[in-house]
């Protein structure tokens, strides 16, 4: 395995696109306070859950700085988040995934079934995490060599636009050494011997002029390429056929994905590589050639070693809907496989070796974060061994009317901002006054009280119903500046809020 990826003495190479990378720092390198601040940009409240996640993630970095004799003994503190639906459990996972560096995977526990049943086996989550890490590391490596790949692709494009001249044929040898005299001597090529003994042919004057003209033409084409004047010109390139349709259909059955020897890939390696010529626009040819050069420049063995190390030491798996595999023990019927899924999940969380197509992966130091609403079941319904593997339990609080007001105003991706951006695409301006937002929050909180409490997802249903008429007639709407205040919101939603049957099926 490769050495741990980041240590205090190691400096990361500067990325090719600095502005974009600054917004996505390495997850484990952020102090817990900054991780919470990053989550605060999109998630309202739930400070206890944010703190627990931030501490657990930061502990991964702290473990990497400890002496080697104790490093393997430090186990991750797995977390289970408990709370009603729509309070931010899954959103915490989504925002953690946006912070780059550590391989992150979100899976649904309800997708897995016990071994022997049709469905996905629990080991597939580790294989998927390895695939995520491979793509992540390969993208980083490609970003490092992208300028060189672009330069190489540009040279190949210039060769397509201005093909090299064929070499001049060699003069026929004289029939006899004595024949031809001066004429034979004049037709022979001249050679120049350097002080080091290197022998080079001296080009004729006409060849030198032709090479100079060709060089000037090539530089003109290079300038036009940079200015984008040749983007629509068609060129003919030779590309390798990507795959074989019949082999793509030979997929392994569910539950047997990702063995150590991938049969489909093995067959594709055995078959001869087919090449075909395509006529494409120059911008498409540039993309194809850059991809080919990136494959040549990136060492996939190094990528695989780095990715496996990141998975084992920095990987995070978020298991959502854990309550769907919890039930009363000893039951029969449809719930028979729930406890089986927990038993299959136990060795993965506890620490085992999983076979993937890239090699074996140990799960001892992968951080697991689980979440579930636990409406019907409760965490104590999980088998005791699995409960013990999630020592940190965090309870998320139900959202109140004041939380709804904050959700619609504070986050960077607030619903009001999303709908305003949709209306701006039609040239209209959508605005919500503070009393209008408070009225929407009041109606959503009231609907959650009277019906099933679905948390912040109720805001989506209320907003969709409120803006239904506006979004439908927006292209022909006479007024391009639309303002929703408290009275307008009440007028639009009064009939639905007051009618019990309509409220039940619409909101």
N, C-alpha and C positions, 0 to 999 in steps of 0.2 A: 504493500500500500504506500501511497505517497505520504509525505510528512503533513502534519496539520497545516491548513491552508494559510492562516494569518497568524503571525506572532508580532509582539510590539516592535521587534527590530526590523521586520520585513516591511518594505514599502511597496504598495501596489503600483504597477505600471500605469502611467496616465492614460485614461481611456480616450478613444478617438473622438467621442462626442461629449465633451465636458459638460455643457449645460444640462443635457438630459440625465447624465449620470449623477449630477449634484442633487437632483430631486429624488434619486433612488439610492440612498446610502446602504452600506452593508448593515443588515438587520442586527447582528450580534454586536457590532461595534458602537451602536447607539447606547448611551446611558439609559437606564429605565425611565428617567423623567422625560427624555426626548421621545422614547417609544410611545409613552402615554400621550405626549403632545401631538405626535403624528396621528395617533388614533382619534384624538379629540377633534381633529380637522373634519372628521366624517361621522363620528359616533357621539351621541349626546348621552351624558350620564355614565352609569355603570363603572364608576371609578375603581371599585374593588376588583372587578374582573380585569380591567386594564392593568392595574398594578400587578396582579398575580401573573398575567401573561408576560408583562415586561420583565419581571424578576426572573421567571423561568427561562426566557430567551437570553437574557444577559448572563445567566449562569453558564450557558454554553460557552460564551467567550471566556468567562473566568476559569472554567475548567481547562481550556486550552493553555492557560498561562501557568497552571500548576505543575509541580515536578512530575516526571513520568512515572515514578514509582507509586504515586497515589492517583494519577489521572484516570486510570481504568477503573478505580474503585468508586469514583464519583458518578452516581447514577442520576439521570434527569428526573426532575420533579414533575411527573405527569399531572395534568389538570383536568378536572371535570367541571364544566359550567352548567349550572342548573337554573332554569328560568322559563317563564311562559314564552310562547312563540311571538316573534316580532319585537323583541327587546334589544337585539343587537348581537346575539351569539354568532350567527353566521357572518354578520358584517365585520366583526372583529377578525375572523379568519380571512375574509376577502382583503381587508386592508393590510394585514400582516403579509399576505402574499405579494402585495405591491412593493414591499420593501425588499430590495434585491439582495443577492448574495447567498442566502441559505436556501437549499432546495425545500420547497413547500408544496404539500399536496393536500387537497380537501376531498374526502370521500364520504359517501353516505353509507352508514352501517346497514341500512335496510336493503342494500344491493347484494349483500353477502349471504350465502347460505352454508349450511353445514356440509362438510365433506361427504360425498355420496349423493347429494341432491343436485339438481340442475341449477346452475347459477355460478357466480363468481366466487373463487376461493379467496380467503383473506390475505394470502401471500401476494396476490396481484397488486395490493396497495404498495408494497415495497418495490415491486417491479416497475410500477408506474412512477414512483418517486425517483428511481434510477433514471428512467427516461427523461423526467423533468430536469434532473441534474445534468445529464448528457447534453440536452439542448441548451441549458443555461451556460455550461462551460464552453461548448462549441461556439455559441454566440459571442462570448467574451473573447475567445481566441480569434474569431473572424473579425471582430472590431479592431483588434490590435494590428492585423495584417491587411485590413481593407484598403488602405492607400496603396500598398504594394500591388495588391490584386487589381485595383483599378488601373494602375500604370501598365501592368502586363496586358490587361484586356485592351487598353488603348493601343498598344503596339500591335496587337493582333488585329484590331479593327483597321489600323492603317495598312497592314499587310493585305487585308481584304479589299480596301478601297484602292490601293496602289500595289498590285502584285509585284513581287521582285522579278527583275529581268533574268531570263535564263542565262546560265554561264555560256561564254563564247566557246565554240568548238575549237579543239586543239588543232594546230596545223598538221597536215600529214607528214610523217617522217620522210627524210630524203632516202631515195633508193640506194645510193652508194655514198660513202662519206666524201669521196672526191668530187661528186657531181654537183653541179649547181654553183659552185664557187661562191662568189660574192652574194648572188641572189639568195642562196640558202641561208647564208649567215645573216642576211638582213631580215629574213622572215622568222628567225628563231626568237622566242621571247627572251627578254633581258631579266637577269636576277640581280638583286642587291644583297650583299653580305654585310651584316652589321659587325660592330666590334666584338660582340659576344659570340659571333659565329652563326647567328640566325639568318636563314636564307629566305628572302621574300621576293616575289615576282614584281617587277616594275611595270605598272599598268601603262598602257599606251595613252597618248595625250587625248585621243578621242574618247577613250573609256573614262578618263578623269573628268572630262566635260559632261559626259552622260551621268556620271555619278553625282556631280554637283547639281545638275538640273533635277535629278531625282530627289536629292536631299531637300532642295528648295520646294519642290512640289509636296513632299511629305510634310514639311513644316507648315505649308499653307493649309493642307488638309487637317493637321493637328490643331491649328488655330480655329478653323471652321468647326471642328469637333467641339472644342471648348466653348465656342460661342453658340452651339446648338443649332447650327444652320443645316446640318446633315441628318437630323433625327428621323426624317421621313424617307430617307433614301433606303432602297432595298438592297440587301446583301445576301449572299448565299454562304451558309456556314454548315459545317459537319457536326452533328450532335449525336450523342450516344443514346440509344433507346433506353428509356427509364426502367421499364419492367415488362413482364410478360403477363398478359391478361389472364391466361389460364392459371398461372402460378399465384396471382393475387387472389383467386377464388379459393385456393387451397389453404384456408384458414384453420387453425387448430380449434377444437371444440371449446366451448366455454368452460372455465375452470382448469384448463390445461395450457393457458397462455404462457409464453416466455420460458420455455425450457432452455437448458444450457446450450443445446444444439438446435438452432432454428432451422427447421427443414426447408422452409421456403427460401430463406436467404442462402442456404447451402446449395440448393438447386440453381439459384440465379448466379452464384459464383462459378458453378460448374459449366454453365452454358456459355457459348461464345458471345462476346459483346458485339451487338449489332450497332452499326452506325448508319445514319441516313443524312442526306443533305436537305436542308430547309432554307427557303427564301423568306426572310423576315425583315422587318424594319430595323433600322440601325439601333434604336433605343432598346428593342427587344434583344438584338444580338449582343449588345453591351451587357445586359443583365445575364444572359446565358454564359457569356465568356467570363464575367466576374465570378459567377458561381463555380465554374470549372477551375478557375485559378485559386479560389478559396479552398476548394477541396485538395488541391495540390499543396497549398501552403500550411494547412492545419494538420498537425500530427494527431490522428485519432487515438493512437495508443496513449499519448499523454493526456488527451481529453478524458478517456475512460478512467485512467488512474486517478485524475483529479476529481472526477465526478463521483467515483466510488468513495473516495476519502470524504468528500463533502456530505454524502448521504450518511455515512457511518458516524461522523462527528458533529455535523451541523444540521442534519435533516429534521424536518418538522412535519408530522402528519396530523391533520385535523379530522377527527371522526365525528361527523354530524349525525343527528338523529339516533344517538346511542340508546335512547329510551325505547326505540322500536324493537330492539332485540332483548329487552328486559321484560320478564313476565313472571307470574307465579310459578315457582319450581314444582315439577311433578305433574304438570298439566299434560293433557293429550289433545290431539286435534291439530289445527293449523299452527299452533305455537310450538309444535314439537321440535322444530329446528332452531328456535331462538337460543336455547341454552347451548346447543351445539355450536352456534356461531360464536358465543362467548368462549367456549372451550377452545375453539380454533384461534380466536383472537388472543387468548392468554399467552401462548408462547411467543407471539410476535411482540407484544407489549413487554413481556418479561425479559426478552432477549434471546434470540436464536439466530441461526444462519439460514438465509434464504438464497435459493439458487436463482440467478437471473441470466439472461443471455450474455451479459458482460462479465460475469464472474459471481463469486459468492459475496453476500453482504451480511454483516452482523448488525442486528437491530438493537444491541444493548444500550447504545447511547443516542438513539433516535428519540426526540421529544414527541410525546403523544398528548394532544389536547382534544378532549371529548366534550360534546355538548348535547343536551337533550332537554325537551320541555318537561318530561316526566309528569304529564297530566294524569295518565291512567296508572302507570307504574311509578316506582320510586327507586332511588339509587340502591336501597337495601335489597331490591329484588334481583340485582345482579349477583352472579356467583361470588362468594367471598374472596376467592383468589383474585378475580378481576377488580373487585373493589379495592383490594390492597395495592394494586398497581397504579391507582390514581389517588395519591395521598392528599393532594390539594383539591378542595372542593370550594367552589365559588358560587354564590347564589346571586342571580341578577334580578333586579327589582322591576315590578311592572311599571309601565310608563303612565304618567299622569297627564292632565290637561296642560300643565305648564311645560312638561317635557315636549309635548306635541308642538307648542309654540316655538320652542328652541329648535326642534328638528326642522321646522319649516323656515327658519331664519339663519341659524348659525353655520351649519355644515357647508362645505364648498360645493357639494352636490345636492343641495336642498331641492325639494320638489318644486318650490316656487321658481327657482332658478332654471330648473330643467324645462318647465312649461314655458317660461319666458323665452328660452332659447328656441324652442319649437315654433313659437309664434313669430319670433324674429326672422325665421326662415321664410315666412310669407310677407315680410315687410311690416308686421304689426308689432306693437309694444304692449306687453302684458304686465300689469302692476297690481300688487296686492297691498292694501293698506294694513296697518297694524290691527285695527279692529276687525278687518276681514279675516286676517290670519287667526285671530283669537276665536272668531266665530267658527271657522273650520275646525280648529282644535276642540272646541266645545262639542260640536256635533260628532266628531270622531270619538271623543271620550264617552259621550252619551251612548253611542251605538255599541261601544265595547262593553259598557255596563249592562245594557239590555240584552245583548246577544253574546255570542262567543267572543272572548277577549283575544284578538289577534294582533294586539300591539300596534306598532307603527304601520303595519300593512293596511290598517283601516284608513290611513290618510290617502293611500293610493285609490281606494274605492270612492272615497268622498270627493277627491279632486277630479277623478275621471267623470263622475256624475255631474259635478259642478261645471266642468268645462266642455261637456259633451256637445252642446249647441254651438259654442264658440268654435271649437276645432272642426266641426262639420262644415260650417258655413264661412270659415275664415277667408278662403280665397276671394269670396264675393262680399265679405263683410264691409258695410259702409264705413264703420268707424275703425280706424287703425290704431287708436290708443284706447285700450280696454283697461278699465280700473274696476277691481272688485273690492268693495268696502263691506262692512258688516251687514248693512241693510240689503245689499244686492245678494250676498251669500244666503241670507235668510230667505229672501224671496225665491231664489232658485231652488233651494232644498227644502222649503217648508212642507210641500205636499208629500215628499218622500219620508221626511222625518216624522211627520204626524201619522202617516198611514202605517200601521203595524205590518201588514202583509208586504207592502212595497219595500219598507225598510229591511225586512228580513231577506228579501231576494235581490235587492239592488245594492244596499250598503253592507 
